[in-house]
Amino acid sequence: MKINVDNYMFSKAGLKKDKKFLSFSDIHYGVLQKLLYEGYMHDYFANMIQFREGCDGVLIPGDLLFWLKKYQDTEYLKALSRDLKDLSYNLRVPIFISYGNHDLPFKSNSFDKSEREYWSLKNYLNDRYNGVYVLENEQIRFGDTVITGFSPSRKVYDTTIKESEALELCYEAFKECGFVFNSDSVNIMLCHNNKFLASLGATQFYGDLYKDLSLIIGGHWHDGYLPFWFQSIFYDVLKDNGLCELTMPPVIDMCRGMFKVSKNGVSEVFLPNDSSVISLAEDEVSSVINRSVAKYSWFLPSRPSLTCVEIVNDSNVLKLNK
């Protein structure tokens, strides 16, 4: 199995230690895995091992399931739990997971306590003894690194509401979480849809958050894959738009890229492997969108993908850029 690898390397003022994270998203365990891609994710995880050198952790920003309502068939969850624990063991690093819209149940507001527990992805996959951490609107510290899993309600993904309303709902959910970010830490946030934190309409809400964050990593945009050379043609559109989507008839998702984000919005966009080291100012954060692992796009096969993000020690930047 060949894996498409997107590499991003950046430095940020004040960060002193090198970090390396592997990330993928939107694996969508479920009916398509069973009908069309039997054993696909198991092979993908087995092939990931070659990228483990220097890895500090694996980041999965949501959509682990095809549909949450398929919990009646626990076969997918058992397979997913097994594969994640095996991956953590073989990479010798922890795995951090946040929720995507496919991991959130429908009409959850009407659930009682027992129903909420039953339908919680965390209830099935969280296994910290074996290195799998499901972060349901919570933070966890590992040494000098703090990982935050932010998962707003399913309502913010509702296509029938205005984007401005979705962004406001997302911000209200963010405030309720009470997250704390220490400037002395490497702060990484998993958020399934980067749009909630990295669009001009969103950044006005969050103020100085971007000064403390180092990395926002998401997925979600995988309805349509474009060849890399074709994406490059629209490079200027990406930079102007600041989001990983280009509206055309039909809508085509530009589902790869890293953005420099500050409270003033998106300042620059980089396609994979654009630069050896991307320098961030003190008030900027890098926002990376995974190309997604799901082996379908408009139900057509595509090569599995892996994102590698490295945070480079300030003292190594000049050496690496030579």
N, C-alpha and C positions, 0 to 999 in steps of 0.2 A: 504494500500500500504506500503510495506517495502522498506526502502531506505538504500542502501549501503553507509556508511560514512567512508571516508578516513581522518584520523586526522594527522596533522603535527604541531609540536610545536617547535619553535626555538627562540634563543636569538642571538643578534648581539652586539658586543662591541660598546658602545656609545649610544645605544637606551635605553630610560628610562621608557617608558610607555607601558603598556600592550595593545595589539590590537587583535581583533578577526574578521576574515572575513569568510563568507561563499562563496563558488564558485562552479559554474558548467559551462559546455560548451556544444557546439554542440547539441543544442536542435532540430535544423532542422525542424522548423515549415514548413509544406507544405503538399504535396500529401500523404505521408505515415501517417502523423498525421490524415488526414481526412479519409483515407481508412482503416487503421488498428488500430489506437490508439485514437479514438474519446474520447476527454475529459481527455486524459492521463496527459498532462502538467498541466491542471487545478487541478487535484488530486495531482500531484507531488508538486505544489506550496502550496496547502493546508496542505500537510504533512510536509513541510519545517518549518512551524511555531514553531514546537516543539524545534528547534535548535536556536531560536532567542536570548536566554539569553546571554547578554554581547556582542552581535553582533554589530560591527561598520559599516558594509556595506556588499554588495553583489557584487562579481566580476564575470563578464561574458566575457571571452576572445573569443568571436566570434562564427560564424556559427549558428546564430539564425534561419536562413532560410534553406530550402531544396535546392532551387535554386532561385536566385534573379530574373530570368526571369519570375517567377510565379507572379510577381506583378500585372499582369492583373487580377488575382483573389485576391482582397484585403481582402477577408474573413480571411485569415491566419494572415495578418498584424493587422487587427482589433482585432482578438482574442489574438494575442501576446501582443499588446499594452495594452489591458484590463488586461491580466494576470500579466504583469510586474507592472502596477500601483497598482493593488490589493496586489501584493507581497510586494512592498515597503511600502504600508499603513499598512499591517498586521505585518510586521517585524519592522516597525518604523525606518527604516534605508534607506539610498540612495542606488541605484543600478547603477553600472558603467559598461559600455559596450564598447568593441572595436570590430572591424570588423574581420571576418574570410574570407577565400577564397570564401565561398558560399554566402557571403554578398556583394561581389564586382561584378559589372556587367561585362559582356563580352564586349570587344572592347570599353572600356570607353574612350580611347584616342581620338576616333572619335566623341565624344559627344560635342554638344555645351552647353552653360551655362544652358539653360532651361532643357536640357536632363539630365545633371549632377544632377541638383536639384531634378528632378522627380525620378531619380533612386537612390537617396541617402537614405540609411537606416535611417540616422539621421532625415531626413525630415518626417518620419513616426513615429518613436519611441521616439525621444527626447522630454521629457516632465519634465523639471526640477522643475516646480511647484509641480508636483506629485512625485518627487523623482527619476526620470529615466534620467540618464545622458549618452548620446551617445558621446563618446570621439573619434572623427575622427582625429587622429594625433594631439591631444591636451592634455593639463594638467589642472587639477583642484585641488585646495587646500581646504581641510576640516580640520580646526584647525592645528594640527602639522603633518598632513598627506597629501601627494601629490600623486594623482592618475594620471598615464600617460597611455593613450590609443594609442598604436602604431600599425598602420595598413598599411603595405607596399602594393604596387600595386599587382594586381592579377598575374602579370608576374612572380613574385618570386616563385609562386606555380607551375609554368609550369614544368611538369615532363620531357619535352624534352630538357631543358637546364641543364648544369652541376651544381652540387651543389655549387662549388666554385663561379660560376657566379651568382647564386641566392643569396649567402651570400653577395657578393659585391654589388649587386643591392639593397639589403636590407639595407646595411650600408649607401649607398648614399641617400636612402630615409630617413633614420634616421637622417643624418646630415641636410637635408633640413628642417626637422621639427623644429630645433633650440630649443630642449628641454633644460630646466635648472633644475639641481638637487641641492638642498641645503642640506649640510651635517647635518644641524640641524633638518631636517624633516625625517619622515618615508616615504620613497619613494617606491612606488609600481607601477610596469609596467604590463599592460595587453598586451600580444603579442600572437596571436593565435597559432603560431608554435614556441615553445621554441627553436627549432633548430637554428633559426635565431640569437639568442643571447646567446645560451648555448651549443655550440659545439666547439671543438677545432679550427675548421676552422673559426668560427665567433669571438671568444673571442679576437683573436689577433687584431681585428679592433678597439675594444671599450676601450682599455686602462684602465683608472681609473674609468670607469663608475660603476664597480661592488663595488667600495668602498662606493659610495653614495646610490646605490640601496639596498633595504632590501629584496624585493620579486619580482620575475618575475613569472607570472602565465599564463598558456596556456592550450590548449586542442589539438584538431586536430587528435590525434592518437587513433582512435577508430574503425578502419576497422576490427579488430579482437580482441575479448576479450579472455584472458586466465584466468583460475581459479587462485586464489591467491596462492594456494599451488604449482601450476605448475610454476608460475613466480619465486617463491622462489628457485626452482631448478637452475634457470639461474641467480642467484644473482650475481655471480662473473663475468658473461658475461656483465651484466648491468654495473657493476662498471668499467670494462675495457673499455666498449664501450662509456659510458657516455651519451648515448642517449636512449630514451625510445622506441627503436625498435631493434628487433633481426631478421636478414635476414635468412630465411630458405625457402625451397620450400614447400609450398608457403610462401610469406612474412607474418610474424605474428608481429603485433604491441604489444609491451610491454607498455601498455597505462596507467600505474600508476607509480608514483615515484616522489621523491624530490631529487634534485641534489645540492651539494655545487659547486658553480661556481665562478671562479676568472679570471683575465686576462690570467692566465696560463692554462685555460681549466677547465674541470670538475674534482674535487678532490675526491668526494665521492657520492655514490648513496644510498638513503634510500627508502625502500619500505614502504607503509603506516603502521603507528603504530609501526615502528621499535624501536623508542626511545621516552622516555618521553619528553626530551628537547634536541634539536640538537643545539650545539653551533657553531656560525659562527665567523670567524676571521674578522677583520676590513675591509679587502679587498675582502671578500666573500659575495655572495648573494645566497639566496635560490631560486631555480627554480622548480616550482611545475607543474606537468602535471595532469590535471583532467582526470578522467576515462571516462567522458562524460555522458550525460543524454539520448542521443538518444536511444530510445527503440528498436534498431535494430543493429546488427553487423553481417555482411554478411547476412543481412535480417533475422536474428534469434532473438527472444526476449531475453532481458537481464534485470537484475534488475536496476532500476534507481539509480543514484549515486549523492553524494554530497561530496564536499571537505571542510573541516574545517581547516583553518590555523590560528594559534595563535602566535603572537609575544610577548615574555615574557620579562618582566622587569628584568634587570640584577640582581637585589637584590632578585628576587624570584627563580632564577635558582637552587640554592643549595637546597632550600626547596622542590621544585617540583621533583628534582632528587632523593630525599631520599626514 
